[in-house]
């Protein structure tokens, strides 16, 4: 009798240890979540900068590239690309839509993607982007039309608004590298980056100051200006 009772307790103990080990393994497999991170991008004079791409890559992350909240559409309205800067997850597809009453000849000579196609009014075209990098867009019919696609494998990315702020949500509690990029960076100038300790995530906003920038001229005729 004593042996039987002891054997039952032993099996229960083994089962308990096994359950605990499984729970710990599941906990380790699921990254701990930290509070959202707000990044403020400014120029050297402290003014907020719009249209800056902010990416965050946690140390040791195996998360997939950031997923867009809505379909990626690069529109053409009043002979202007809308938006001016777009984040594209590596492997993502962008729809190019011509909402004008005139034709557009979309093209890019960037290293990350070389392509071109003509869009009649109300016509759309699509392109998949498999290589990370900056894709500068132009129009062979309207030289003043310029836009930039920032193709990235980073699991978290956003574009700053007029207030210079970008909000990154759901970051795991890990040391994280944050990078800020803007089309107006001088050619050859590396994008600024900062490492945020896991303990600092969820605190106050992170401010990133850009180096001296080239003028914000949307009339430039070289769409590859500022691309990598």
C-alpha positions as CSV (number, residue, x, y, z in Angstrom):
1,X,0.0,0.0,0.0
2,X,2.7,2.4,1.0
3,X,4.6,1.7,-2.2
4,X,1.5,2.2,-4.4
5,X,0.8,5.6,-2.7
6,X,4.4,6.6,-3.1
7,X,4.3,5.6,-6.8
8,X,1.2,7.7,-7.4
9,X,2.9,10.7,-5.9
10,X,6.0,10.2,-8.0
11,X,4.0,10.1,-11.2
12,X,2.1,13.2,-10.2
13,X,5.4,14.9,-9.4
14,X,6.8,14.0,-12.8
15,X,3.6,15.2,-14.5
16,X,3.9,18.5,-12.6
17,X,7.5,19.0,-13.6
18,X,6.6,18.2,-17.2
19,X,3.8,20.7,-17.2
20,X,5.9,23.4,-15.6
21,X,8.7,22.8,-18.2
22,X,6.1,23.0,-21.0
23,X,4.7,26.2,-19.6
24,X,8.2,27.8,-19.3
25,X,9.0,26.7,-22.9
26,X,5.9,28.3,-24.2
27,X,6.6,31.5,-22.2
28,X,10.1,31.7,-23.6
29,X,8.8,31.0,-27.2
30,X,6.5,34.0,-26.9
31,X,8.4,37.3,-26.7
32,X,7.5,39.5,-23.7
33,X,5.7,42.7,-24.8
34,X,6.8,46.2,-23.9
35,X,4.9,49.4,-24.2
36,X,4.8,51.1,-27.5
37,X,7.7,53.3,-28.6
38,X,7.2,56.9,-29.9
39,X,10.1,58.3,-31.9
40,X,10.4,62.0,-32.6
41,X,12.6,62.9,-35.6
42,X,14.0,66.5,-35.8
43,X,16.4,68.4,-37.9
44,X,19.6,69.9,-36.5
45,X,17.7,73.0,-35.4
46,X,15.2,71.0,-33.5
47,X,12.3,71.3,-35.9
48,X,10.0,68.3,-36.4
49,X,10.6,66.4,-39.7
50,X,7.8,64.8,-41.7
51,X,8.2,61.9,-44.1
52,X,11.0,60.3,-42.2
53,X,11.0,56.5,-42.1
54,X,11.6,55.0,-38.6
55,X,12.5,51.3,-38.3
56,X,13.0,49.2,-35.2
57,X,14.8,45.8,-35.0
58,X,14.9,44.0,-31.7
59,X,18.1,42.1,-30.9
60,X,17.8,38.5,-32.0
61,X,14.5,39.1,-33.6
62,X,13.1,36.4,-36.0
63,X,9.9,38.4,-36.6
64,X,8.8,38.9,-40.2
65,X,8.9,42.3,-41.9
66,X,6.4,44.8,-40.8
67,X,2.9,44.2,-42.2
68,X,1.1,47.2,-43.6
69,X,-2.3,48.0,-42.0
70,X,-3.9,48.7,-45.4
71,X,-3.1,47.7,-49.0
72,X,0.0,49.5,-50.3
73,X,-1.2,52.0,-53.0
74,X,1.0,54.6,-54.6
75,X,-1.5,57.0,-56.2
76,X,-0.9,59.7,-58.8
77,X,-3.1,62.8,-58.1
78,X,-2.7,66.2,-59.8
79,X,0.7,65.0,-61.2
80,X,1.9,64.2,-57.7
81,X,2.8,60.8,-56.2
82,X,0.8,60.2,-53.0
83,X,2.3,59.5,-50.6
84,X,5.7,61.0,-51.0
85,X,7.3,58.3,-48.8
86,X,6.0,54.8,-48.3
87,X,7.3,51.9,-46.2
88,X,7.1,48.6,-48.0
89,X,7.8,45.3,-46.3
90,X,10.4,43.2,-48.1
91,X,8.4,40.9,-50.4
92,X,5.5,43.2,-50.4
93,X,3.5,44.3,-53.5
94,X,2.6,47.9,-54.3
95,X,-0.3,49.0,-56.5
96,X,0.3,52.0,-58.6
97,X,-2.9,53.9,-59.5
98,X,-3.3,56.7,-62.0
99,X,-6.1,59.0,-60.7
100,X,-5.2,61.7,-63.2
101,X,-6.7,62.5,-66.6
102,X,-3.3,62.2,-68.2
103,X,-0.9,59.3,-68.8
104,X,2.0,58.7,-66.4
105,X,5.2,56.7,-67.1
106,X,6.3,55.3,-63.8
107,X,9.9,54.3,-63.5
108,X,12.8,53.6,-61.1
109,X,16.5,53.2,-61.8
110,X,17.3,52.4,-58.2
111,X,19.6,49.4,-57.4
112,X,16.9,47.9,-55.2
113,X,14.4,47.8,-58.1
114,X,14.6,48.8,-61.8
115,X,11.3,48.9,-63.6
116,X,9.0,51.1,-65.7
117,X,5.4,51.0,-67.0
118,X,3.0,53.4,-68.6
119,X,-0.4,54.0,-66.9
120,X,-3.4,55.4,-68.7
121,X,-6.0,57.4,-66.7
122,X,-7.7,55.2,-64.1
123,X,-5.3,52.3,-64.9
124,X,-3.4,50.4,-62.2
125,X,-0.1,48.5,-62.2
126,X,1.5,46.3,-59.6
127,X,5.1,45.5,-58.6
128,X,6.5,43.2,-56.0
129,X,9.7,44.3,-54.1
130,X,11.9,41.5,-53.0
131,X,15.1,43.5,-52.3
132,X,15.5,45.8,-49.3
133,X,16.6,49.4,-50.1
134,X,15.4,52.7,-51.2
135,X,13.4,52.8,-54.5
136,X,13.2,56.3,-55.9
137,X,10.3,56.8,-58.3
138,X,10.0,59.2,-61.2
139,X,7.7,59.9,-64.2
140,X,9.2,60.1,-67.7
141,X,6.4,62.4,-68.7
142,X,6.3,64.7,-65.7
143,X,9.8,65.2,-64.4
144,X,8.6,67.0,-61.2
145,X,6.9,63.8,-60.0
146,X,9.1,62.2,-57.3
147,X,8.4,59.7,-54.5
148,X,10.3,57.1,-52.5
149,X,9.6,53.5,-51.4
150,X,11.6,52.3,-48.4
151,X,11.7,48.5,-48.7
152,X,12.7,47.0,-45.4
153,X,13.0,43.6,-43.6
154,X,12.6,45.4,-40.2
155,X,9.7,44.0,-38.2
156,X,8.6,47.4,-37.1
157,X,8.4,50.6,-39.2
158,X,6.4,53.8,-39.6
159,X,6.6,57.2,-41.3
160,X,6.6,60.4,-39.3
161,X,3.7,62.9,-39.6
162,X,3.9,66.7,-39.7
163,X,4.7,66.6,-35.9
164,X,7.8,64.5,-36.6
165,X,6.4,61.6,-34.6
166,X,6.3,57.9,-35.5
167,X,4.6,55.3,-33.2
168,X,5.9,51.7,-33.2
169,X,3.6,49.3,-31.4
170,X,4.0,45.9,-29.8
171,X,7.8,45.8,-29.6
172,X,9.2,42.8,-27.6
173,X,11.2,43.6,-24.5
174,X,14.7,43.4,-26.0
175,X,17.5,45.8,-26.9
176,X,16.3,47.5,-30.0
177,X,18.1,49.3,-32.9
178,X,16.1,52.2,-34.2
179,X,17.0,53.8,-37.5
180,X,15.7,57.1,-39.0
181,X,15.9,57.7,-42.8
182,X,14.8,60.7,-44.9
183,X,15.1,61.3,-48.7
184,X,16.8,64.6,-47.8
185,X,19.8,63.0,-46.3
186,X,22.9,64.1,-48.2
187,X,24.2,61.4,-50.6
188,X,26.5,59.0,-48.8
189,X,25.4,60.1,-45.3
190,X,24.4,57.0,-43.2
191,X,21.0,57.1,-41.7
192,X,21.2,57.9,-37.9
193,X,20.6,55.0,-35.5
194,X,20.3,54.5,-31.8
195,X,20.1,51.4,-29.6
196,X,17.4,51.5,-27.0
197,X,17.8,49.2,-24.0
198,X,15.0,46.8,-23.1
199,X,14.5,48.6,-19.8
200,X,14.0,51.9,-21.6
201,X,11.2,50.7,-23.9
202,X,7.8,52.0,-22.8
203,X,9.4,55.2,-21.3
204,X,9.3,58.7,-22.8
205,X,9.6,59.5,-26.5
206,X,13.0,58.8,-28.2
207,X,14.3,61.8,-30.1
208,X,16.5,61.3,-33.1
209,X,18.3,64.3,-34.7
210,X,19.1,64.2,-38.4
211,X,22.4,65.6,-39.7
212,X,22.3,68.6,-42.1
213,X,19.9,68.0,-44.9
214,X,19.6,69.0,-48.6
215,X,16.8,71.4,-49.4
216,X,13.3,69.9,-49.6
217,X,12.7,70.5,-53.3
218,X,9.9,68.4,-54.7
219,X,10.7,69.9,-58.1
220,X,14.0,68.1,-58.5
221,X,14.3,66.2,-61.7
222,X,16.5,63.4,-60.5
223,X,14.3,60.8,-58.6
224,X,17.4,58.8,-57.6
225,X,18.6,61.7,-55.5
226,X,19.2,60.6,-51.9
227,X,18.7,56.9,-52.6
228,X,21.1,54.1,-51.7
